[in-house]
Amino acid sequence: MNEFDVPIFKKSYDLYKEFYICLKTFPKQDRYSLGQKSEVVLTEILECLLTATGLPKAEKLPYLDKASGKLNILRIYMRLAKDIKAMDNKKYIFFQDSVDEIGRMLGGWKKSVQPLQQSDLPFKG
């Protein structure tokens, strides 16, 4: 399996493609500010995920944490785009649902690579 077959990467890649199409409909004043910033954040998420797929399990967490932070920034940018009417509600809902799904996938991946904490171990008494 190569890194392009990883479901979270594929979902993020597809989200970028959809956003790229949507960006063309942004008003010009927003396309080169908020739209461009959103596009950069999306590419940074892709970079983090792609990097994490190629690393040993013990080294993935910093890249997954960075992707998670970028995903939260993207959520704010998407909401702002809707609020300033650069994006309509239908597109916003689509993007928000996709971002939420990627967030759930990312949370699961992070959980699977985090080392066990003492509190996670079953009680032995």
JOMOTA-V979105 format. One line per field, one symbol per residue. ss: DSSP state (H for helix, E for strand, C for the rest). burial: + if it has 16 or more other C-alpha atoms within 10 Angstrom, else -. A space follows every 50 residues. Layout:
ss=???
burial=???
This chain:
ss=CCHHHCHHHHHHHHHHHHHHHHHCCCCHHHHHHHHHHHHHHHHHHHHHHH HHHCCCHHHCHHHHHHHHHHHHHHHHHHHHHHHCCCCCHHHHHHHHHHHH HHHHHHHHHHHHHCCCCHHHCCCCC
burial=-------++-+++-++--++-++--+---++--++--++-++-+++-+++ -++------++-++--++-++--++-+++-++---++----+--++-++- -++-++---+---------------
